[in-house]
Amino acid sequence: MDKKIKTYGTVFLVCLGFVLTTGVVAAQGQENERAAIAAAEKWLGLVDEGKYAESWTEAAGYFKNAVTQDQWAQSLKAVRNPFGKLISREVKNKTYSTSLPGAPDGEYVVIQFETSFANKRSAIETITPMLEKDAKWRVSGYFIK
């Protein structure tokens, strides 16, 4: 009987350790998501204000290597300006990942916002912050549909 109790006790401790470890990992993932969303919202604020060149400056190095500041500003003027003023924006979903197609391995959060503009009532903005070497989340990708 004592052997069974000892075995059950060991199994319980292993299970408890797994639950605690899983909880810590989940909490870290949620913290990463919160930090990435905050960085995305701050960056989107620059875009909403028409500060396209500044949004490029605040983006991740990966982003800046893909497009020049002038190309970025011209693209946003052509695509974003016609939508008009921001009415509302809400997080629709978010996904933490360490690997994305066509991007180097790292830490990313792919965020989709349901967004409404004065001239486009329903849009989906997909924004992907990445954790850079300085431990700051910066936008590495943006797409609006």
C-alpha positions as CSV (number, residue, x, y, z in Angstrom):
1,M,0.0,0.0,0.0
2,D,2.8,2.4,0.9
3,K,4.4,1.8,-2.5
4,K,1.1,2.7,-4.3
5,I,0.8,5.9,-2.3
6,K,4.4,6.8,-3.1
7,T,3.8,6.1,-6.8
8,Y,0.6,8.1,-6.9
9,G,2.4,10.9,-5.0
10,T,5.2,10.9,-7.6
11,V,2.7,10.9,-10.5
12,F,0.8,13.8,-8.8
13,L,4.0,15.8,-8.4
14,V,4.9,15.2,-12.1
15,C,1.4,16.3,-13.2
16,L,1.5,19.3,-10.9
17,G,4.9,20.3,-12.3
18,F,3.6,19.9,-15.9
19,V,0.5,22.1,-15.0
20,L,2.7,24.8,-13.4
21,T,5.1,24.8,-16.3
22,T,2.3,25.0,-18.8
23,G,0.8,27.9,-16.8
24,V,4.1,29.8,-16.8
25,V,4.5,29.2,-20.6
26,A,0.9,30.3,-21.2
27,A,1.3,33.4,-19.1
28,Q,4.5,34.3,-21.0
29,G,2.7,33.8,-24.3
30,Q,-0.1,36.1,-23.1
31,E,2.4,38.7,-22.0
32,N,4.1,38.6,-25.4
33,E,0.7,39.0,-27.1
34,R,-0.2,42.0,-24.9
35,A,3.2,43.7,-25.6
36,A,2.9,43.0,-29.3
37,I,-0.7,44.4,-29.5
38,A,0.4,47.5,-27.6
39,A,3.3,48.0,-30.1
40,A,1.0,47.4,-33.0
41,E,-1.6,49.9,-31.7
42,K,1.1,52.5,-31.2
43,W,2.4,52.0,-34.7
44,L,-1.0,52.1,-36.2
45,G,-1.6,55.4,-34.5
46,L,1.2,56.8,-36.6
47,V,-0.4,55.4,-39.7
48,D,-3.8,56.8,-38.7
49,E,-2.2,60.3,-38.3
50,G,-0.7,60.1,-41.7
51,K,2.8,59.9,-40.3
52,Y,3.8,57.3,-42.9
53,A,7.6,58.1,-42.9
54,E,7.7,57.9,-39.1
55,S,5.8,54.6,-39.1
56,W,8.6,53.2,-41.3
57,T,11.2,54.6,-38.9
58,E,9.5,52.8,-36.0
59,A,9.2,49.5,-37.9
60,A,11.3,46.4,-37.4
61,G,14.6,46.1,-39.3
62,Y,13.2,43.3,-41.3
63,F,10.5,45.6,-42.5
64,K,12.9,48.4,-43.4
65,N,15.1,46.0,-45.3
66,A,12.1,45.0,-47.5
67,V,10.9,48.5,-48.5
68,T,12.4,52.0,-48.6
69,Q,10.9,54.8,-46.5
70,D,9.8,56.6,-49.6
71,Q,8.2,53.5,-51.2
72,W,6.4,52.8,-47.9
73,A,5.0,56.4,-47.6
74,Q,3.9,56.4,-51.3
75,S,2.2,53.0,-50.9
76,L,0.3,54.1,-47.8
77,K,-0.8,57.3,-49.4
78,A,-2.2,55.4,-52.3
79,V,-3.9,52.6,-50.3
80,R,-4.7,54.0,-46.8
81,N,-5.6,57.7,-47.6
82,P,-8.8,56.8,-49.6
83,F,-10.3,55.0,-46.5
84,G,-10.5,58.3,-44.6
85,K,-10.5,58.8,-40.8
86,L,-10.4,55.8,-38.4
87,I,-13.8,55.1,-36.8
88,S,-13.0,52.0,-34.8
89,R,-10.5,49.2,-34.4
90,E,-10.8,46.0,-32.4
91,V,-8.6,42.9,-32.1
92,K,-10.3,40.1,-34.0
93,N,-7.6,37.5,-33.3
94,K,-4.0,37.0,-32.5
95,T,-1.5,34.2,-32.9
96,Y,1.9,33.8,-31.4
97,S,4.4,32.0,-33.7
98,T,8.2,31.4,-33.9
99,S,8.1,30.7,-37.7
100,L,6.3,32.5,-40.5
101,P,6.5,31.8,-44.3
102,G,9.2,33.9,-45.9
103,A,10.5,35.4,-42.7
104,P,13.4,34.4,-40.4
105,D,12.7,32.4,-37.3
106,G,11.9,34.5,-34.4
107,E,9.1,35.6,-32.2
108,Y,6.0,37.0,-33.9
109,V,2.4,37.8,-33.1
110,V,0.1,37.9,-36.1
111,I,-2.8,40.2,-35.2
112,Q,-6.0,40.8,-37.1
113,F,-8.0,43.9,-36.3
114,E,-11.6,44.5,-37.4
115,T,-11.4,48.1,-38.5
116,S,-13.9,50.7,-39.7
117,F,-13.0,53.9,-41.6
118,A,-15.0,56.8,-42.7
119,N,-14.9,55.6,-46.4
120,K,-14.6,51.9,-45.7
121,R,-16.9,50.5,-43.1
122,S,-15.4,47.1,-42.8
123,A,-11.8,46.2,-43.2
124,I,-9.4,43.7,-41.8
125,E,-5.9,44.9,-40.9
126,T,-3.3,42.2,-40.4
127,I,-0.2,43.4,-38.6
128,T,2.7,41.4,-37.5
129,P,5.0,42.7,-34.7
130,M,8.2,40.8,-34.1
131,L,10.5,40.7,-31.1
132,E,13.8,42.3,-32.0
133,K,17.2,41.7,-30.5
134,D,16.7,44.8,-28.2
135,A,13.7,43.0,-26.7
136,K,11.2,45.5,-28.2
137,W,8.2,44.5,-30.3
138,R,8.2,46.3,-33.7
139,V,6.0,45.9,-36.8
140,S,7.5,43.6,-39.4
141,G,4.4,43.4,-41.7
142,Y,1.2,45.2,-42.4
143,F,-1.7,44.3,-44.8
144,I,-5.1,45.8,-45.1
145,K,-8.1,44.2,-46.9
